[in-house]
Structure formats: C-alpha cells, structure tokens
C-alpha cells in the first residue's frame, strides 16, 4: 500500500535533494533511493558493531596498536568517522 508524507526541507536539504535529482531524475526517485540506501548503511553498520562485539567476547579486546594502525589507514584514505 502506498502512503504519502509531506516534509518541509531547509535550504541545505533542498540543495542536497536537487543534487540527487540530477542523478536519479525525479525527487520521488531520489528520496526513495536515498532512504533505502540509508537503511542499508545503518543495517551494515549495526551488523559490523555486533560482529566486533562477538569477536571481542571470544578473542578479547582489539589491540590498541591495531586500532591506531587502522585509524592511520582511514585517515590517509580520507574516510569520514
């Protein structure tokens, strides 16, 4: 069943939507695809956190030196945190 939702966008969000429309073609498609992509990202992040918790429960905490190395790699790649 389809539903309608009305949202008010501030200038920054409207500009972001306009950018996505350039890729997806319409506001409706841009919003739908972005919403679904965000859900996938959040589920993946949650699964990763759960995996890390399970690993640490069986093998102990992650070595701080390894975490520092991983942070360095992410920083060099410009990955957001």
N, C-alpha and C positions, 0 to 999 in steps of 0.2 A: 504494500500500500504506500503510495506516495504522500508526503506531507510537505507543507510549505512553512518556512520560517523566515521571518523578517529580521534583519540585523542592521544596525547602524555602524558605519565604518568611519573611523577618523581618517585624516589626510594620509597618514603613513600607511595604514592598512589599505586604503583605496589605491594608493600608488602601487603597493605590492600586488594587489589584485589586477590592476592594469597590466603589470609586467607579466603576470601569469596568463592573462588573456592572450597576450602576444604569442604564447607557446601553445595554449590549449584551444584558442579560438573563440570561446564564449565564457562569460562569467560563470554560468552554471557548471560547465565542464571544469573550469579552473577551480572552483570551490569544491566540487565533488572529488576531483583527483587529489587536491591538496589535503582534504580531510582524510581520505583513505590513506594517503601516504604518511600522514602524521600518526594515524593509528598503528600502521605497520612499524614505524620508527619507535613508537613508545612500547609496543609489544616486544620488539627486538631488544631494546634497552632493558626492559624488565627481565627478559629471559637471560640476558647476559649477567645481570646482577644476581639472579637466582643461581646461575651456573657458578659464579665466583664464590658465592656463599657456600654452596655444596662442596666445591673443591677445597675451600679453606677448612671446612668441617672435617674433611677426610685427610688432608695433607698438611694442614697448618696454615698460618697466615702467609701471604705473599711476601717474599723477601724485600725489604725496603730498597736494597740496591737494584733489584729488578724493576721495581716501581719507578725509581729515579731514571733508569735507562729508558723505560717506556715513555716517561714524560718527556725526556730529551728527544726521542724519536718523533713523538707527536708535535712537539714544538717546532722541530725542523721542517715538518710537513705542513705546518700552519693549521693543524687540526684544532677546531674550537673545543673548549672544555666547558 
